[in-house]
Structures are given as C-alpha cells and as structure tokens.
Amino acid sequence: MIELIIIVPLVAGLVAFFLPLTMARPLLVLIGAVHLLLSTLLWLQRPLALLPDYFAITPEGLLSLIVISLLFFLISIYTTAYLDATRIHSENFFSGALLVFLASMTMVTLSDHLMVMWIAIEATTLASAPLIYTHRSAASFEATWKYVLICSVGIALALLGSLLIALSMDVGGVDAPVAFSALAQEAPRLAPVWLKAGFVFILVGYGTKMGLAPMHTWLPDAHSEAPSPVSALLSGVLLNCAFLGIFKTHKIMHAAGLGDFSGTILIFFGLASIIAAATFIIKQSEYKRLLAYSSIENMGIIALGTGIGGLGAYGAMLCLIHHSLIKSSLFLSAGNVLIGYGERTIAGTGRLVRMMPKTFVAFISGFAGISGFPPFGIFIGELLIIMAALRGGHFVAAAVFILSIAVIFAGFSRHVIQISFGANAGPDRLEEHAAMVWPQYMLLFTSLVLFIWMPGTLNQTIRLAVAAIGGGF
C-alpha cells in the first residue's frame, strides 16, 4: 500500500520527539534512506492505494515524490554535521519536526482527493513553522508569524476554491468522488462558471504557498531566518507541493475545455513573479534572501511554462526537477558560508574561493545551474519555454521573460562575484566538513547527469504528466 510511505516518517517523527539527543540524528538519516527506498519501489511497481478514493499514484506526483526522497536523504546527511556546527535548542524536536514535515509533503504528492490535498498542504505549514523558528530570535519569530499568517489566508482561499469546484459538480449534476482523477474524467459536465471561480481561488491560495507574486511576501523572510537545511527543503520541495495543487486543478480545467482560461492566468502570475524577482534581486543585501527571490523567479518560470503548454509544459517540469536539485544545493552552500563567516550580508563575505574552496565550487556551479547555463537542466527547460512561447504567439510574454532573466543574471552575478572574490580581511582558510560539502556535489551531479542522459522511464513519466494539459513534443 502506498500509504506506508506517509506513515513511516510520520510515526518516526512523533517518536523522535521523545528520543535521547544522541539517537535523533541517526534516525533522521535512517528514515531518509528508508523513504528513498520506498519511493524507488513505488516508482518501479506502481501499487494501488489502500484508500483509492483519497490517494493515488500520478505521474506528476511520482516526479515530486522521488525528488523529495532524494533531497531529504542528502539534506539529512548534511544536517548531522550542521547540528554540530550550530546551536539548535532541541535536536530531537528539530529532527522530529523534519520527519513530520517529510510525511506531510509525501502526503501531498500522493493525494488524489481535493480535501485531502488541502489538508496535506495545510499540514506542511503546521509542520514547517516550528522549523523556521528554530533559532528563537525576534527576526525568526516575525518570519514564522508572517509565514503562518499569510499562508493560512492562502490556504483558506484554496479551501473556498475546492468547495467551488465541488459545487460545479452539483450544478452540473455530476455524481462522482471529489477526486482530481474523477473530476478530470467528468470535467465536460462540470458547471464552467463555478469551475473558473474555483480555479482562480485555488491558484491564488496555493500560489501563496508556492511563492507566486504578489502573494510571495512571506518567502524571503522565512528562507532567510530558517536553518539552511530547512531553507533547502522549503525552496526545493515545499514550493513544488503547492504547485501540484495548482497543476492538478489545471488538468481539470483543460479536460473541461477551459485550458486557455487557466493558462492565461498562469502566464500572468508567472510573469509577475519573474518581474518581481528581477526587481528585488538587483539591490539585495543578504545572500539567503537573494536565493529566496531566485526561487520566486523559478516558480514564476514553472507557472509560465505550464500556462503556455506544449513544449513549455515539458520545459516547466524539467525546471521543477532541476530547480529543486540546484536550489537545495545553493541553500546548503549558503549554510556553510553563514557558519564560516558568521555573517548574513553579502558585504560581510568575500574571498570564498580561497577561504572555503570546496564550498566555492558547489556555490559557483549552483549559480551557473540556476542561471540557466549548460550543462545543467534548467537551460533546456527555459529554452523549451521560450520556443513554446514563440510558437504559440506569446511574443510579449517571451520578450518580458528573456529581458527579466537577463536582468536577474546581471544582478545575481554581481552578488556572486562579491561573495566569491570580493575583499575580506578574514583568515586564509576556513574548515569545511566533508558531510557539509558532498551532498551539494551529489545534487549538482544529479542535475548534470539528467542534462546529459535522461532515463527513459523518467522521460515517459514527464510526458504522461504534461500530456493531460496538452503538453509535450
């Protein structure tokens, strides 16, 4: 049964709250390895759910699940060394909250019921909020409060959207489970007015959690104040979970013949997010906030490609996978920089190439990858989105996209040059723990391999995911 992959980290997380501190870290890595194994088995065997009305294996869910498993496993290894280098008030609580967070994100990827999806996404908020407040400072308290408040409003709007979609069933006289798969099959019979209203509320609601502008205001503060392993999960995994709720609803819209309506709205919010990121990245003064705004940009790119459809939808899925891998690596590298320099500001860093050469290689490689340079997969994803925009006659959207990512690259590169080569009066060399370096290398290596060679089963899964919205070659 597929529900086992949700139950294992949930039970382990609850147990971890009461374990001695010395047992919390090994449990974190162990459950990360077990979760990765179970995800691989689900990928290979595709079993049925014990509760088929609520859970199901879908192509887009599988893609997100395998990314979650790989990232969590590598981040858990990083965390074992990170906890030695930082002061965490309660390691067993921190580890337990991470595992409950993993369980809630896993539940999102396997949810097929509108309300189960809503409950799972709300659970990710409740599980991750204590993690943002880990350092117990005034700034982290403010960031946590902003995160909970803004995301809760968004989740409330998503709940209203889910109810409106259920209402479209009643108005249309459809008698079917309130599940994404069932609604997609019955979509032509759903009441279009209520369906449109439901999509708008779901997009704004889950888009708040995804970090789409202008609902993104919680994201820079939360990513900046959270411990680096948590920032890596928030950016690399949590944002994808919110996107799944939007993507599954977009599938229903497309099946109902309303794909142009939902696609246009996705294009608008996608471009708004990219423009907002370009505006703030240029003058950013803190490197973790810089990475947070880069995540807003990439979520905008994913929304833009999904809205355009065709090649763009395939490119969006590539960006989703590679953004998770590369941005998680960057946040872990940022954690090393914060520990080494003891400084959040970009101006307070410098000479990373000499002081932390191993971290520098991961950081500069991650910058190249997130900027869309080959040989990393975001290059292909962005190229496909631009080609799809031009083929579909979205010339203004293509122009705004290209101009915005050029501005973002210019601003981002200026900050990276300061961090890597700028003046700094510190020591010539800082200590770099192996467990806090090679997870980044593995994440970047995975992105590199997937750029050069993509397994047939992965390519087929991506094609199946985007085929439901008219995407693909």
N, C-alpha and C positions, 0 to 999 in steps of 0.2 A: 504494500500500500504506500502511496506517495506521501501520505500524511506523516509517516515516520520521520521524514527529513525535517519536518517542523517540530515534532515532539522532542527529538533528541537534543537540539540546542536549548529548547525551552526548559526542559527538565534539568539539564546540566547547569543552565544559568541560575535557576532557582536554588539548586544545591550549592552552587559556588558562593552564594551569599553567606553561607554558614560554614564554609571550609576554612581551615587554617591558611594563613597568607602563603605559606610555602607550597600549598597544593593548587592555588588558583592559577598560576601561570602554566604549569604542565597541563591542567585541564583545558585551558584556553587553546593550546596548540593541538591537544588530542582531539577535541571536538571539531576544530578546524579541519584536521585531517580526515576525520570520520565524515564530516559534511561533504568534503570534496569527493570522497569515495562514493557516498550515496548519490551525489549529483551526477557522477560519471555513470553509475548504474542506471539512473533514470534516463540519462541520455542514450544509453545503449539498448535498454529493454523497453522503455515507454510503458510501464504498467498502468493499470486502471486505478482510479481513486476508490477508497472505501466509501467516500461520500461524494458520488459523481455529480450531484446537484450543486455542490459547493466548490469542489476542486477538480482541476483537470490539467493535463499537460498540453501546453500550446507551444508553437514554435517560438513566439516572442518571449514566453515565459521561460522556456528552456535556455534561450540565449542569455537572459538576465541571470538565471539561476547559476549557470556554470561560471559566469563572471563573478558573481557574489562569492561562490565557493573558493575560487582561486584567489581572489583578492583577500578574503578573510583569512585563509590559511597563511598566506605570506605576511599579512599585516600582524597576525597573531605571533609569528616568529619575531618580527620587528618589535612588537610590544614587550616581549620578555626582556629584551635589552633596554628598551625605552624606560621601563619601570625602574631599572637600576640607576638610570641617569637623571631621573626626575623625581620630584616629591609628589606622590599620589597619596591622598589621605587614607584611602581604604582600598587596597589592591583587590581583595576578594569581592567587594561591591563593584569595583570598576570592571573586573573580569565577568562577573555575573551579569551586569548590565550590557556588556558587549555581546554575550551569548543570547540574552533575551532579544537584543536588537537584531542579531542574526536570524533568530526564529521568526520575528515579525516580518523582516524583509523577505525571507523564504516564503512565508505565507502569502505575501503579495504576488510573488511570481507564479504561484500555483492556484490563485483564486480565480474562479470562473463565475462567481455569483456577485452581482452588483454590491450587495450589502456586505458580503464577506470581504470583498476588495476594500470597501470603505473602512471596515473595522480594522483590517490589516494595516492600511496606510495610517490610520489614527494610532494604531499600536506602535508604529515606528516612531511617531512623535513622542509618545509617552516613554518609550524605551531609550531614546537618544537624548532627551532633555537632561537627565542627570549626568550624562557623559559630557555635555557641553559645560556643565557647572563643576567639573572635576576639580579645578584649581581653587574654587571657593573665593574668588576675588570679586570686587564690586563690578568690574567690567564683565566677568563671566556670568555673574548673576543677571546683569542687564541684558546680555546677549541671549541667555536662556529664556528670560521672560519675554523678550521680543520674539524669539523663535516660537515659543508655545502660543503666545497670543495671536500672532499673525497666521501661523499655520492652522491654528484651531478655527479661526474665522474662515480660512480657505477650505478646511475640511467640512465646515458647516455648509458652505456653498456647494461643495461636491455632494453632500448628502441631499440637499434640495434638488440638485441635478439628477441624482439617482432616482429620487421619488418622481420627478417629472417624466423620466424615461419609463418608469413603471406605469405612470398614468397614461402614457402613449399606448401602452398595451390595452388598458381598459377601454379607452376611447376607440381604439381600432378593433376591439372585440377579439383580441388575441389571448388565448388560454395556453400559456407556456411558462416554464420556470423562468424566474428573473435572473437568468444567467447570460453571460456575454455570448456564448456559443448558440444558445437557443434564440436569443434576440436577433442575432445575425441571420439566422435561417428564416425568421418571421419578419424581418425588417420591412419588406414591402407593404405589410399590412399595418404597420405602426402609424399612429397619427403624426404626420410630419411636423406640424406646428409645435406640439409638445416635445417631439424628438429634438428639434432645433433648440428649443429653450433648454432642454436637459443638457445638450452638448455644451452650450455656452456656459452654464453654471459649472459643469464638470471641468471644462477647460480652465476657467478662472480658479476654481477650487483646487484641483490637483496641480494646476500651473503655478499656484502659490508655493506649493511644496517642491515643485520641480525647479523653481527659481526663475521663471519667466518674468520679464519686465512688463508692467511696473510693479508686480507683486513680489519682487526679489529682495526687498529691503532687509529681511532677516538674515539672508545668506552670508554677506561679508562679515558681519559681527560674529555669527555662530562659528564659521570656519576659522576666524581669526583667534577666538578665545578657546576653542576646543583643543584638547591634546592632539598632536599630529596624527596618531593612528585613527582617532575618531574623525578628524577632518578628512582623511583619506577615504573612510567609509561613507561619510556624508556626501562627498563630492563624487566618488567613484561608483557608489551603489545606490544610496538613498534617492538621489535625483532620478535615476533610471526607474526606480519603483514607481515614483509619481508619474513618470512618462507612460508607464504601462497602463495605468488607468485611463489616460487620455487616448492612447493608441487603440486600446480595445473598444472604446466608445467610438472612435473614428472609423473602426471597422464596421460597426453597426450603421453609422451614417452612410458609409459607402455602399453597403448592401441595400440600404433604403433608397439609393439614388440621390443622396444628399451630400455626396463626397465633395462637390465643388463648394458648397456652403462651408463645411467644416474645414476643408483645405485652405480656403481663403483666410479664415480666421487664424489658422495655424501659421500661415505665411506672415500675417500681420504681427502676431505676437513674437514669432521667430525673429523678424527683422528688428522689432522694437528692442528685443533682448540683446541682439548683436550691437545695435547702435548704443544702447545704454552701457554695455561693457566697454566699447571703444571710448566713450566719453570719460569714464572713471579710471580706466587703466592708465591713461596718459599721465595723470597727476597723482597716481597712487604713491603712498609713502611707506606702506608696510607690505612685506613680501607675501605673507599669508593672505592678506586681503587682495593682493594682486592676483593670486591663484584663484581666489573665490570669484572675482569678476571674470576671470578666464572661464570658469565653469558656467557662469551665466551666458557667456558668449557661445560656448559649445552646446548648451541646452537650446539656445536660440537656433543654432545651426541644425540640430536634430529636428526641432519643430518645423523649421523652414523646409528641409528636405522631405519630411513626412507630408507636409501640406502640398508641396509641388507634385509628389507622386512619381510614378515611373522610375527612371534611374535615380531620381532624388530620394525616393523611399529606401532603395537599396543602399545608397550612399549614407543616408541617415543612420541605418542600422550599423554600418561599418564605423561611423563616427561614434555611435553609442558604445560599441565594444572597445574601440581604441582609446576613446576619451577616458573610460574607466581605468584602463591599464596605465596610461601615461599620467593622468592627473593624480592618481593614487601614488605613483612613484614620485611625482613632484612634491606632494604634501609630506611624504616620508623624508625626502631630502630636505625640505624646509624644516622638519623637526630636528634633523641633525644640525642645520645652521643655527637654529634657535638655541639648542643645547650648547653648541660650540661657542657662539658669540654672546649668548645671553642678551640678545637684542632683537626686538621685533622690526625695527625700522630698516629700510633699505640703506639709508645713510650710515647706519651703525655697522654695516657689514663691509666687505671688501677683501680682495686677495684670496677668494675662496680657492682658486686654482693652486695656491701654494699652501694654504693653511689646512685645507681638507680636500686633497686631490681626488680621492675616491668618490666623495660626495659630489665634487665638481663634475666629474664625468657623467654621473647619473643626472645631475641637475641640468647641465647644458644639453644632454641628449634628450631629456624630457622637454626642455624648452623647444628644441628643434621639432620634436614629435608633435607637441601641442600646437605649434605654429603652422603645421601642415606641410612640413618638409619630408620628402622621401629620405630614407626607406621606412617610414612609419605610416600606418594605415589611414590616418586622418587625411593625408594627402589624396588618396584615392577617393575617400568619402566626399571631401569637399569638391574635388574635380567632377565627380558624378552629379553632385547637386547643381553645380554651375551649368553643366551640359544639359541637365533636365530643365533648368530654368530657361535656358535659351531655346531649347526645343519646344517648350510649352508656351513660348511667347511672353514669359515673365521677364522682360528686358530690364525694367526698372528695378525689380527685386534683385536680379543678377548684378546690376551695377552697384546698388546700395551694398549688397553683400561683399563684393570684391573690394570696394572702397573701404568698407568698415574693417575687414580683416587686414587690409594694408595698414590702416591707422593703428589697429591693435598690435600688429607685429612691430611697428616702429616704436610704440610706447613700451611694449613688453621688452624688446631687445635693449632699449636704453637702461631699463632697470636691471636686466640680467648682466649687462656689461659692468654696471656699478658693483653688483654683488660679486661677480667673478674676478674682476681685475682692478676695481677701484682702490683708492688709498685706504690703508688701515694700519694702525700702529701696534697691532696685537702681535702675538708670538708667531714664529715662522711656521709652526706646525701644531695642529690640534689632534687629539686622539680620535680615532674612528673605529668603533666596534664593528666587527665583521657582520654580526646579526642585524646591524642597523644600516648596512650598505647593500648586501647581496639581494635582499628582497626587491629593492628598486631595480637592480640589474635584471632580475628574473622577469619583472613586469615589463620592462622595456624590451627585453629579449623576446618575450611572447608577442608583443606588438610587431617587432621586426620580422619574426618568423611568419606571422599571419599576413604580412605585407608581401613576402616573397612566395609563400606557399600556403594556400588555404585548403584544409581538408575538405573532401567532397561532401561529407555529412554536414559540416558547418555551412558551406555554401548553400546546400539544399535547404537547410533549416532557415537561413536568412531569406531565401527565395519564397519559401512557404509562408513566412511571416508577412512579407510585404505583398504577396500575391493577393491577399484579401482586401487590400486598398488600391489595387491596380498597379502595384509597384513591380519592379524587375526590369530585365533587359528586353 
